[in-house]
Amino acid sequence: MKIELKDIAKNYDAVEAVKNVSFTAHGKQIIGLVGRNGAGKTTLIKMLMGIIKPDLGSIKFNYDENENKKVGFLPEERGLYLNMTVKEQLLFIARLNDLSKKEGLENIKYYLNELGILDYLNTKVKKLSKGNKQKIQLISALV
């Protein structure tokens, strides 16, 4: 996979959140975004994920034929629905990503089992420990 960002910019009213960011990432590179608070790191990631659109510039993803064309995102802040069960939460995410209910449930059970928390499938998210909530976040990104 190749990701190309060219002259990306994003403003929030008078605040310039991201200004003229360009880079290319090839293959299985790991890219780190480093900067002080308010530097625009989260805004840039949200633009990469398609959560928000840049005001200027372009973002292109180029995939090889055999590559998975999905990208997961695990935010620092929790995006969990506390009154849902783990199954409901993860199935909701799976369905948003166009997985059938059957396929979504298979993936969910696989990841829950791999992380040692399959027993929590029907537990309300609000009853989980912080660590297990983080595991649900991770599974959400993987699904």
Long-range contacts (C-beta under 8 A, 24 or more apart in sequence): 1-27, 1-61, 1-62, 1-63, 1-64, 1-67, 2-26, 2-27, 2-60, 2-61, 2-62, 3-48, 3-59, 3-60, 3-61, 3-62, 4-58, 4-59, 4-60, 4-62, 5-48, 5-57, 5-58, 5-59, 6-57, 6-58, 7-56, 7-57, 7-58, 8-44, 8-47, 8-54, 8-56, 8-57, 8-58, 8-59, 9-54, 9-55, 9-56, 9-57, 10-40, 10-43, 10-44, 10-47, 10-52, 10-54, 10-55, 11-55, 17-43, 18-43, 18-44, 18-47, 18-54, 20-57, 21-57, 22-57, 42-75, 42-76, 45-73, 49-73, 70-97, 72-140, 72-141, 72-142, 73-141, 74-137, 74-138, 74-140, 74-141, 75-137, 78-133, 78-137, 79-137, 79-140, 80-125, 80-133, 80-136, 80-137, 81-125, 82-124, 82-125, 82-126, 83-124, 83-125, 83-126, 84-124, 84-125, 85-121, 85-122, 85-123, 85-124, 85-125, 86-112, 86-117, 86-120, 86-121, 86-122, 86-123, 86-125, 86-128, 86-136, 87-121, 87-122, 89-125, 89-136, 89-140, 90-136, 90-139, 90-140, 90-143, 93-140, 93-143, 94-143, 97-143, 99-143, 104-143, 107-142, 107-143, 108-139, 108-143, 111-138, 111-139, 111-142, 111-143, 112-139, 115-139
